[in-house]
Amino acid sequence: MKVWPAGPTPAAVPAAFRAQLPRETRPVWVEAVLECGLAYASAVRRAVLEEMPGHALAVAEGARVVTNDQHYLDDLDVNLRSVPLDVAALDGQETAALRFALAARNDSTEFVPLTTAALVVVSGAGEGLFNRTVAIGPPLQPGGHVAVDDIRVVTGVGRVTGNPAAGHELDPQRATLGHPGFSAACRAALLPLDADPNTESALVAAPRRHQLRFKLKAVGVGADAGAVAQRFLMRACASLRTRVRLEAVTDPTRLQFVNDVAVLAMPGETHSISGALTAAVLDVAPGVQFVGAVEHPNRGMTTLRVMHSDPDELRGIVRDAVEHLIATFDELEEGFRRTTVTTLTEAPPNAGKRAPPPAAVYEDAAGAVAY
C-alpha cells in the first residue's frame, strides 16, 4: 500500500487575520491492492467512498444564532458538514463532549474571509481536528458579524461531497446509504491489474487483483498517514462484514420461496452488499440457473433472487454464499492488517494507468486554501 501527499501544504493563511494559523490537517492519497473478485473490490470502493460511518460538524438543534445578515446562515450548516475532519483524531473519541462556537466580526473596511479560523473550542479535545483555512461561508462584509454558540460533531454514514469531478465514479443509478458531509474519503477509483480494460470484454474478463486509489480528505499533520490509511481500509472491510447477516437465512420474513425461487430481502442495504452477494452465489454454486439483485429505493431495500434446478438446495446455497461473503471480507481485512505501507513524499507516475491524478492545493483570490 502506498500513501503520498495530495499536494503541497503551503503555510499561507488569509491575510485579513494577520496571524499565522497552524495547518493541522492535510489530504493524502492512498493506493492499495485488493486480491479478490471485482464485485468484492467494488464493495470496498463504495464503502470507502460513501458508506463508512463518519463524523461532521453541524449546528446543534436549539443553538443561539446572532447575525446582522441572514445571508451568512443560508448554507452555514451544509458548509460546516463539508469541513474535512481528521479521521485519526476521532478514532475512539467520545464526540458528545466536543463543542465549538463560531464568532466572527469584521470591523475593517474590507471584505474578510469567513473560515474555520473563526471556530473556537468550547469543550473537549477539539484542537487539531480540522484545518483552520477552510471556507465556511461568503466573506464577511464591512461591519458584518455572525455568532453561533453551539456547534457539535455529529455521526452518520456519509458520501462524497463538494467534488463534482468525481460524480462519474459514484454509481449514480444505485441507492446509497448516507447523507453528505460524513465521508472521510473522496475520488475513489478502481483499476484491474491483471486484465486490460481496453482489450478484454467485461463479460469474459475476470481480474482478481485490483488497484484502489482514493483520497483521505484530512489526516493530522503529525499523524502517521500510512497507519491511518491502513486502519481506515480495515474498518471499511469490517463495516461491510457486519452488514452481512447470517441470521437472515433462517428468518422466514427475510428469506422466502416463491415458485421455487429463493428471495432474500435486505432492508436498508445497497448495491455494495447485493452485488457482492450475487458474486458469492456464483462462487459457491456456479451451476445455478439464475441469480440477480434488484434495488427498491422507494422501499429502502434490495432483494436477491436465486433459481436452481433443485429447489431443495436453495436455502443451503444462500447460506453458503452469505458465509463465503463474510469470509471474503475477513480475508480482505486481514490482508490490509498484514500489508506493508510505503509513505512517499510525492505521487508516483501513473505509468499509463487510468487513475485520477492527485488534486492540487491552491489559494483562491482571498487567500483561502481549497482542495
CORMO-V402570 format. One record per helix or strand. SS is the DSSP state (~ for helix, > for strand). FROM is the first residue (numbers start at 0). TO is the last residue. Records with the same first field share a line. If there is no record, write none. Layout:
# CORMO-V402570
SS: FROM-TO ; FROM-TO
This chain:
# CORMO-V402570
>: 1-4 ; 24-34 ; 51-58 ; 64-66 ; 98-104 ; 111-114 ; 118-122 ; 134-139 ; 144-158 ; 178-179 ; 184-191 ; 208-219 ; 254-257 ; 260-266 ; 289-295 ; 300-306 ; 341-343 ; 361-362 ; 368-369
~: 14-16 ; 37-49 ; 69-72 ; 75-80 ; 94-96 ; 115-117 ; 163-168 ; 224-242 ; 245-249 ; 270-283 ; 310-337
